Amino acid sequence: MKIHGIEVKGTNVDPETRCKHYSSEKDIIAIKFPCCQTYYPCFQCHKEGADHPALAWKKEQWHEKAILCGKCGAELTIIEYMGCNARCPKCEASFNPGCRNHYHLYFEN
């Protein structure tokens, strides 16, 4: 599905990046995976849709834009996303604060 002109792959993706696995009001980000440079709403969508294992972003890559706000279409760097207190710095939409529990799946520690 194209969201703000950007392709987001996954299962049952809605116009704000929610998916089959995460569909609360605040589940409005997609993450670009470094292994395929493709946005997915979550690690489970990547596991179901990609033909390869997911890789995490290395710390030296955290300056790259890899987070898509499903509300306004802003692309954030990983550093911006980690420092935004679960709120889009561009449109102020609230992100799910529980996503930080999965950082280890997306971002190298």
TALIN-V25380 format. One record per helix or strand. SS is the DSSP state (h for helix, s for strand). FROM is the first residue (numbers start at 1). TO is the last residue. If there is no record, write none. Layout:
ss=SS from=FROM to=TO
ss=SS from=FROM to=TO
//
This chain:
ss=s from=2 to=3
ss=s from=6 to=9
ss=s from=29 to=33
ss=s from=38 to=40
ss=h from=43 to=49
ss=s from=57 to=57
ss=h from=59 to=61
ss=s from=65 to=69
ss=s from=75 to=77
ss=h from=78 to=82
ss=s from=87 to=87
ss=s from=94 to=94
ss=h from=97 to=106
ss=s from=107 to=107
//
